Amino acid sequence: MPALVIGNPVDPTHPLFMARELAAAIPGARFAEVPSKSIDKAGYVRGVQDQIGAFLTGLLA
């Protein structure tokens, strides 16, 4: 099953290392790092949208 794991370096609830480990534990998962929402809200939203779009486009290709 396709999976996309998104993380950022300033997330105290879901630390970046845990996002990387989760992606590594799921066969075929893709990991994407985006800017922190608390530091750059517009960059975070754009990053999440871009990563989800790219992920879905890759599934349809």
C-alpha positions, 0 to 999 in steps of 0.5 A: 500500500502506498504511503507518504510520511511528512515531517518537519524539524520543529514538531515536538509531538512527532519528532522528525527522527520518528517520521523518518523511522516510520517511513523506513518501517513501511515498505515502499513508503516515501518520506518528505520533509517540509518547513515547520508550520510554527516558523513558516506557515505559508511554506508549510502549507505549500510544502504539504500540498506540493508533497501530496500532489507529487505523491498522488501524481506518482501513483497515477503515472 
